[in-house]
Amino acid sequence: MRILHDADWQEQLRLIVDLMRDMSLHSDPQEMVRSYGEKLRALLPNDGRLSLSRRGLTAPTYRITRSTTWKENINPWKEKSRLPQLEGGLLARLIYANEPQIIDELQVSPDDPAFEYLSPHRSLMAIPMFDQGVALNMVVLLRNQPFAFAKEELPEVVWLSNLFGRATSNLVMSQDLQRANHALDREMKAVGNIQRSLLPAKIPTIPSLDLATHYQPSHRAGGDYYDFFPLPSGRWGIFIGDVSGHGTPAAVLMAVTHCMAHTNPGSAQTPAQVLQYLNHHLATLYTNQTGRFITAFYGIYNPADQTLTYACAGHNPPRLKRCQDGSLMDLDHASGLPLGIIPSTTYNEALLQLQPGDQILFYTDGIVEARNPAGKLFGTENLDRVLENCALQASGLLDEVLQSVADFVEGHPADDDRTLIVARVS
């Protein structure tokens, strides 16, 4: 089969290669269609060209989406309201027939809705453009002379045109996807900004306790949460939590937890009572149908006697380094179920007597579960190596942990949110 009558196969190949190369360069479907129309005219000479669509319509209604008679360049994807919508006639029969067709002696009645587009011409080639097995679009080529289209050319024209149609559809879908992604990214940024506004604006000054914090979501927004609560008698509550999952759902549940923690009427409650309060309301109102949960650790530090009373709801136990004797331990003597699973869950408490020089790392699992390119986890053993340096203040210890994680992962992106509170007893 040959499309060109007066050129050899090498010239035909050159034109097709030029067409394919040109299509690959376009990012705007409107420009790609315009360029394709020019190239098609070189491959298959015509005196007029129409594009039809029946998307979202029922027989015998159709739209004319392009015409070489138009003086304006109407974009059918963005200016659908400007497209002529016709009903019945020859073009309706052609596009709803779902078949390619050549009319050698075209004669159009003056009462045909498309008479003004067809009347000057005597030959017609109808090329259906299939989508989901149906000719939702059609290209109509016109010539002024009868018998101007060779029937042996039709199979190759249908094949080439439908390949182009799929390329155009893919480009349109790509643009739609980009717009959706940009809109989603803007929303995620807004959610992330709101979430970060819920975290402490500054680290509180707590007598005998040097503090430093770090928060890094793996996405625009995350489910990690930390907070400090001023309590009666100069005591301070220290909270760290991690919502299961990632992204916006986790961020929303984190915001709910923040709200409940700050509206809890029992400011004199013990750590166990605070976790029971949060758990009951989360499990009853929010997580019972979602399958989500929150791990949490809540401790109350008393500067007067340097004690930490704490309770844990399935969270990674903080790591304690006693610099006076070099011992390491987990704060794991008061463990319970994560928040939001069983409304009636109760929690135990433990009391820890701290000593000057003690270093405590409160962290979420994004720290110890950070992976290197080989898939190995950072683990608590690497935390312990950082804790060997007892000369560091809280900010220096925080920097050392983060640098150790960065060196370990070797640029591997964070799979989970990473939150860290470093406390040093002074």
N, C-alpha and C positions, 0 to 999 in steps of 0.2 A: 504493500500500500504506500502511496506517495501523496503527500499533501501539496507539494509544489509541482507545477506542470513544467516550468521552464528553468529549472535548476537541477543540478545533479545531487546525488545523495549527500555529498560533502557539504554543499551549501545548506541543505536541509538540516543536517546534523549541527552545523554551526549556529543556525538560528535557534534550534531547540536548546542547545547548550547555553546560548546567550539568555534564553528565556528562563531556564532553570537557575542560572547564576543570578539573574536579576531578581527572581522571586526570593532567593535566599538572602538578599540584602535588605529587603523591606521589613520594617517593623510596624507600618501603618497599613491596615488592610485596604483602605480607600485608595492609597497610592499604588498598592500592589495590583489591584483590579484595573486601575487606569493603565498601568504599564503593561499588564497582560493583554488588555484590549489592543494596544498598539502592536505588540508582538504577534498576536493572533491574526491581525490584519495582514501582516507580512507573510505569515504562513498560509493563510487562507483568505484571499482577497474578498472583500465584501463592500457593499455600498451603504449598509446600515446595520445597526446592531441594537438589540433590546435585551434587557434582563428582566425576568419575571420572578415573582415570589408568591407562594400561597401559604406561607407560614402563618399559623394562627387563624386561617380563613377556611371557609367551607365552600364547596362547589356551588355555583360556578364563579366565585369571586376570586380575584387575584390583584396583585399590585404590579405596576411597572416600576422597577427600582433603578433602571438606567436606560438611557436612550441617547444615541449619537445625535439626535435632533435637538437635545436640550442645550441651551446656551450656558446654564448654570451647572456647576458641579455639586450635585446634591449627595450628601452622605446618607445612604439608606439605613445605617446603623444608628445614626444620631438624629436624623431628620425624617423619621418615618411619617410624621404628619403631613409632610410636603409631597409624599409620593401619590401619584394618581391611583385610585382604586376603582377597577372596572369590574363589570359583571357580564359573563356570557361572551358569545362570539367565538371567533377562530382561536384566539390565543388561550381562552379558557379551556377549549376542547383539547388543545395541544398539551398544556401543562398538567391537566388532570388525567391525561391518557397514560402518563408515566412511560412513554416510549419515544425514542428518537424518530424523527421523520423528515423527509425532504418533499417539498411541494414544487414541482417543476413549472407549473403554469398557475401562478397565484392570481386569484381573482377575489377581491374583497367587496362585499356589499357595502354601500354607503351608510347603512344603518348599523354596521358592526361597530361596537364600542371602541375598537382600536383602529378604525378606518384611517385616521390621520397619520398613524405610525406605519401602516402597511400599504396604503394606496399607491405610492409611487413605484412599488417594487413588483417583480414578476416571478422571483424565485425565493424560496424560504427553506432554511435548514433549522430544525428545532433540536436542541441538545439538552436533554434532561440532566439535572444535577441532583444526584441521589443523596439522601440523608435518612438513615434508619430504614433503607429500602424503598423510600418514597421520593418522587421527584418534587421536592419542596421548592426548588428553584429551576429556572430554565434560561438558557441563552438562545436567542433567536438571531440568526444571521440572515441578511437580506441582500439580494442582487437585483439590479434593474432589468436584467435580461432573463428570459425564461431558460430553463434547463442549464442554469449556471453552476450548479453544484454536482460534482461527481459522487455517485452513491458509494463507490469503493473508498472514498475518503471518510465517510461517516463513522465507521468503527474507530478509526484512529483519533478522530476529532472528539468523539464521546469519551474515549479513554483519557486523552490529554486534558480535556476540560474538567472531568471529574477529579482527576488528580489535583488540578489547580483549585477546584472547589474545596477539597479537603484541606489543602494548605491554607486557604483563606479562612475556613472555619476554625482551624487550629490557631491561627493568628488572632482571630477575634476572641476565642476562648482564653488565649494567653493574656490578652489585654484585660479581659474581664477578671481573670484570676489575679493579675497584678493589682487592679483597682481594689479587689476584695481584700487582698493581702495588705495593701497600704491602709485601707480603712480599719482592718483588724489590728494592724500594728499601732495605729493611732489610739485605738481603744485600749490596747494593752499598755501603751505608754501612760495613758491617763490612769488606768487601774494601778500601775506600778507607782506612779506619783502619789496617788491617794494612799496606797499601802505604806510607802516610805514616810508619809506624813504622820502615820499612826505610831511609828517608832519614836523613842525618846529623842527630842530635839537636841539634847546635850546630856552628857554623862553626869549624874548627880555627884555632889561632893559628900562622901560618906566617911566619917572619922575612922581612922585606922584601916581603911580599905582603899587601895589604889586600883582603879578600874580602867579597862580599855575594851572597846567593842568593834565588831566587824559584821557587816551584813552584805551578802552578795547573792541575789536570786539567779537561778540558772536560766530563767526567761525574763521577759519584761516585768512580770510580777511573780511572786512566789508565795509559799506557805509557811516560811519560817517567821518566828515572832520572838522578840525579847522585850523585856520591860523592867522598870524599877518603880517601886511603890513606897512612898514615904508613909510610915506607920507611927502610931503613938509611942511615946517614950524613946524617941530617937532611933527606933529600929527601921530597917529597910527590907522590903520584899524584892527578891531577885527572881525573875521568871524567864524561862526559855522554853519554846515549844516548836513543834514541827507538824504541820498538817499533812496528811497523806496525799500523795499526788503532787501535781505541779500546775503552774499556770493560773489562769483566772479563777477556776473553781476553788483551788487551794487558797488563793488570795482572798476570796470572798469569805471563806470560813475563818481565815486568819482574822479578818476585820470583825467578824461576829464574835470571835473569842476575845479580841481586844475590847470590844464594847462591853461584853459581860464582865470582864475583869475589872473594868473601870467603873462599872455601875453596881458592883457587888456591895450591898449595904453593910456587910460585916467587916469593917476595917480592922477589927481586933481578932479576926479569925486566925486559927492556926493554919499552917501549910496544908494539912490533911483536909481541913474544912473547906479551904479555898478550892482545892482540886475536886472535892465532892460537889461543891456548888456548881462549878463549871461543868463537870461531867453530867450532872443531872439535867441541866438546862440544854446542853448540847445534844445529849442522847434523846431527850424528850421532844425537843423542838426542831432540831436541824439535821442530825446525822442518822436517825433511825431508819430512814428510807434510802439513804445515799450510799451506805457502805463505807463512808469516810470516817476517819478518826484523827485524833490529835495526841501526839506524845508530848509530855510536858514535865518539867522539873521546876518546883517552886521552893525556894528557901527564904527564911527570914534571918537576916544578920543583925545581931545585937552588938553595937560597938562598945557597950558598957563592959561586957565580959568576953567579947570576941568569940561568941558562939554562933553556930549556924544550925537552925532547926529546919529540916527539909522533908519533903515528900516527893515521890516520883510516880508518874503515870506512864510507864512504858518507855521512858526517854533514855537516851544514852547517859549513863551515870557520869557526872563530872569527874575529871581526873585531878587528884590532889597530890602535890609534891611537898613533903615536909623537908624544908631545906636544913633544918637543925640536925636531922639524922639521915637525910637522903632517901627516906622511904617513899614509896609510891602506892597509892590506893585509889579505888573507885568509891564514889559516894553511892553505894548500892544497898544500903541497909533499910531502905523503905520503898520497895518497889511495888507497883500495882498495875492494873490494866490501863491501856491508853484511854483518854477521854472520849466519850461519845459512843461507847459500845453498849454498856449495860447501865441503865439509869441508876440502879441501886448500889453501884460499886462503892465500897469504902476504901480509904487509904490509911496506911500506917505512917508514922513519923520516926525520924531519927534525930538525935542531937549530937553535934560534932563540936568539940572544943578545938578552936584554931589557935595557932601559935604564930608569933612574929616570924616573918619570912615565908610562911606557907603560900604556895601558888596553886590556884584552882583554875582549871579550864572548863567552862560550861560550853558545850558545843552541840550542833545538830549533826546528823549522820552524813551530811554532805562533806564534812571535813574528813572523817575517818574512812568514808567510802569513796573518796576521790580516786580515780583510776588513772594509771599511766597508760601509754599506748599498748603495752602488753596485756592490759586488763587486770593488773595487780592492784589491790587496794592499799591506800595509804596506811590505815590501821593505827591502833593506839601505840604500837611500838615506836612509830616515828614521832608521835606526840611526846613520848617519854624522852626521846633523844633531845628534843628542844628543852624539856623541863630540867635537863641536867645543869643548865646554866642558872644558878641561883642568884647571880649578880644583876639579873635583868629586872627592871621595873615592868609594870603591866604593859605599857605601850611597846617597850622593846620586846617583851615576850610575845605579844600579839604579832609584831612584825616578823619575828623569827618563825612562828608557826605558819604564817601565810607564805613566807619565802620558802619554807620547807615543802609546803604543799605544791607551790608553783614549780619548784625544782623537780619534785617527784612526778608530776603529771606531764611534764615536758610539752606544754602547750595543748594537751588534750582538753577539750571544752568541758565545762562543768556539767555533769549529768543531774545534779541536784543542787538545791540551795545550800549555801554555806554561811552559817552564822556562828559567831564565837564571842564569848564574854571571858575576859581574862581578869582575875582578881588576885591581888597580892596583899597579904596582911602585913601591915607596917607597924 
